[in-house]
Each structure stands twice: as C-alpha cells, then as structure tokens.
C-alpha cells in the first residue's frame, strides 16, 4: 500500500489506467518514461484514500486533470477538500482542465516544469 492506500484501490487504479481520458492520454504521452521533467511519474496512482491522475514520488507532486464533471459546485468543494488533505500530508497538487490540455498542452507542460523546478529547490 502506498501512503496508506487501501489494497482495494489498486484494482480500481488498474481499471482507470485502462480507461484514461483523452486529456490524460495526451499528458501521459509527455510525462511517461521520465519525459519532459526528467522525473518518474505514475498514472492513476493510489495515494491515501484517493487515486490521483499522475504522481511523482520524488517531489510529492500530484497532477490532476479535471473534466466537465469537476465543474459542479459540489465537486469543486470535494476537490478542494481532497487537495487540502493531500497538502496536509506534504503532497503538492496542481490541477488543469481537459480544455487546457486540449488547447495548449505546451503551456500545461511549461507550468508543470516550473512547479517541478520549484519543488526540486526545496
């Protein structure tokens, strides 16, 4: 179990890896194999009570890609709570929308690289 993730999360994570969204696939193509950042990221990774879209253990960074589902006020509140819980565990979270990935993947990558560089300086 990683960072307290229940064992049941691992089967769900495997299923999610097999059914990634288009935006997740686009970003994964740039992150995998120590891609744009030179760091290892895992996709659909169990972490505490959650399964996060992308996670880099070395710098404790989560990258979340939010689709339309995340636009409701209820989901925004849940996402905020989830981020706060992860931050409390010294895990950093950055979020992008599907549209940001679709419309300007290079800008998303630049934002990730800036965050990675900042975390490597800590």
C-alpha positions, 0 to 999 in steps of 0.5 A: 500500500502506498501512503496508506492506500487501501489494497482495494484501490489498486484494482480500481487504479488498474481499471482507470489506467485502462480507461484514461481520458483523452486529456490524460492520454495526451499528458501521459504521452509527455510525462511517461518514461521520465519525459519532459521533467526528467522525473518518474511519474505514475498514472492513476496512482493510489495515494491515501484514500484517493487515486490521483491522475499522475504522481511523482514520488520524488517531489510529492507532486500530484497532477490532476486533470479535471473534466466537465464533471469537476465543474459542479459546485459540489465537486469543486468543494470535494476537490478542494477538500481532497487537495487540502488533505493531500497538502496536509500530508506534504503532497503538492497538487496542481490541477488543469482542465481537459480544455487546457490540455486540449488547447495548449498542452505546451503551456500545461507542460511549461507550468508543470516544469516550473512547479517541478523546478520549484519543488526540486529547490526545496 
